[in-house]
Amino acid sequence: MGTRHLTMVQLGGTYRIAQYGQWDGYPEGQGQTVVKFLNTVKTKKALAAFAAKVAALKTLTDAEVATRWKEVGADDSGMVSMTISDKFKEKYPHLQRDCGAEILQLVNEGKATEVSLDIGFVKDSLFCEWAYVIDLDAGTFEVFKGFNTHPLAKTARFYSDGYKSDERAKRDKKFDIIPGEFYHYYPIRLKRKYSLKEIPSVQTFLKDMGVKSK
């Protein structure tokens, strides 16, 4: 399902991973993937090894990403065939939208040594439906939820003034619209924070997220 999201890792006061994902961004999808990964690096040694891999990542520019697309046959039109897309996915799985939270395991295994950051997507809570943030500086794992129409505190991780949509959004009755104003979306909002020393089981995590067991 097309549920857009980010998987992020902070280290040294900056985001070293901000992986955009197109699919299954909800807790029982990509969130579960993140929790499973964190449960594999629970020891001090394992977490330090992961942090070292994160610290060594190269951040690619847009031009460098474009060059990698051209390597597999893309041109400057911005349109690619399924054949080219599949070639890119095979050669650079960590740089395409299907990767999602799998970026964590790819980095940890040394299969991804470069990343493309999409940090600004957190401001777009109409479209960024979920985000999962591993803060290696603070030793925390944070879950953020989109569709936020209320201002954040200035101390919030992703504080900004958000953005205003066009008039069409006023017709969406699922949300509270302020009379006389454009629909105003703010950045994603913190839903839950965990210590990396106390990562829950998948079952507990899903319960915390309000996912009903089948």
Solvent accessible surface area in square Angstrom, and as a share of the most:
residue,aa,sasa,rsa
1,M,163,0.73
2,G,39,0.38
3,T,5,0.03
4,R,76,0.28
5,H,1,0.00
6,L,0,0.00
7,T,0,0.00
8,M,0,0.00
9,V,0,0.00
10,Q,28,0.13
11,L,37,0.19
12,G,67,0.64
13,G,61,0.59
14,T,69,0.40
15,Y,35,0.13
16,R,48,0.17
17,I,1,0.00
18,A,0,0.00
19,Q,9,0.04
20,Y,53,0.20
21,G,0,0.00
22,Q,33,0.14
23,W,91,0.32
24,D,45,0.23
25,G,0,0.00
26,Y,54,0.20
27,P,5,0.03
28,E,74,0.33
29,G,15,0.15
30,Q,26,0.11
31,G,0,0.00
32,Q,42,0.19
33,T,34,0.20
34,V,0,0.00
35,V,0,0.00
36,K,110,0.47
37,F,11,0.05
38,L,3,0.01
39,N,49,0.25
40,T,91,0.53
41,V,5,0.03
42,K,100,0.42
43,T,88,0.51
44,K,182,0.77
45,K,172,0.73
46,A,29,0.22
47,L,42,0.21
48,A,60,0.47
49,A,53,0.41
50,F,0,0.00
51,A,21,0.17
52,A,62,0.48
53,K,83,0.35
54,V,0,0.00
55,A,53,0.41
56,A,82,0.64
57,L,9,0.05
58,K,101,0.43
59,T,62,0.36
60,L,10,0.05
61,T,78,0.45
62,D,127,0.66
63,A,71,0.55
64,E,51,0.23
65,V,25,0.14
66,A,45,0.35
67,T,72,0.42
68,R,39,0.14
69,W,62,0.22
70,K,105,0.44
71,E,93,0.41
72,V,17,0.10
73,G,49,0.47
74,A,14,0.11
75,D,92,0.48
76,D,121,0.63
77,S,77,0.50
78,G,67,0.65
79,M,154,0.69
80,V,66,0.38
81,S,58,0.37
82,M,148,0.66
83,T,85,0.49
84,I,33,0.17
85,S,35,0.23
86,D,79,0.41
87,K,106,0.45
88,F,0,0.00
89,K,89,0.38
90,E,149,0.67
91,K,112,0.47
92,Y,26,0.10
93,P,47,0.30
94,H,12,0.05
95,L,21,0.10
96,Q,23,0.10
97,R,126,0.46
98,D,60,0.31
99,C,7,0.04
100,G,1,0.01
101,A,1,0.01
102,E,89,0.40
103,I,0,0.00
104,L,0,0.00
105,Q,64,0.28
106,L,32,0.16
107,V,1,0.00
108,N,36,0.18
109,E,85,0.38
110,G,36,0.34
111,K,136,0.58
112,A,3,0.02
113,T,90,0.53
114,E,25,0.11
115,V,1,0.00
116,S,36,0.23
117,L,54,0.27
118,D,56,0.29
119,I,64,0.32
120,G,49,0.47
121,F,30,0.12
122,V,7,0.04
123,K,105,0.44
124,D,37,0.19
125,S,0,0.00
126,L,42,0.21
127,F,78,0.33
128,C,0,0.00
129,E,32,0.14
130,W,22,0.08
131,A,0,0.00
132,Y,0,0.00
133,V,0,0.00
134,I,0,0.00
135,D,6,0.03
136,L,27,0.13
137,D,73,0.38
138,A,67,0.52
139,G,27,0.26
140,T,20,0.12
141,F,0,0.00
142,E,10,0.04
143,V,0,0.00
144,F,6,0.02
145,K,70,0.30
146,G,6,0.06
147,F,78,0.32
148,N,9,0.04
149,T,28,0.16
150,H,110,0.49
151,P,85,0.54
152,L,14,0.07
153,A,67,0.52
154,K,164,0.69
155,T,133,0.77
156,A,36,0.28
157,R,74,0.27
158,F,17,0.07
159,Y,95,0.36
160,S,24,0.15
161,D,101,0.52
162,G,24,0.23
163,Y,72,0.27
164,K,105,0.44
165,S,18,0.12
166,D,66,0.34
167,E,92,0.41
168,R,161,0.59
169,A,18,0.14
170,K,55,0.23
171,R,166,0.61
172,D,48,0.25
173,K,177,0.75
174,K,162,0.69
175,F,41,0.17
176,D,118,0.61
177,I,47,0.24
178,I,96,0.48
179,P,124,0.78
180,G,77,0.74
181,E,74,0.33
182,F,90,0.38
183,Y,4,0.01
184,H,22,0.10
185,Y,3,0.01
186,Y,28,0.11
187,P,0,0.00
188,I,1,0.01
189,R,94,0.34
190,L,81,0.40
191,K,90,0.38
192,R,101,0.37
193,K,108,0.46
194,Y,19,0.07
195,S,44,0.28
196,L,9,0.05
197,K,180,0.76
198,E,132,0.59
199,I,10,0.05
200,P,17,0.11
201,S,54,0.35
202,V,22,0.13
203,Q,135,0.60
204,T,63,0.37
205,F,0,0.00
206,L,30,0.15
207,K,163,0.69
208,D,42,0.22
209,M,14,0.06
210,G,59,0.57
211,V,41,0.23
212,K,183,0.78
213,S,111,0.72
214,K,248,1.05
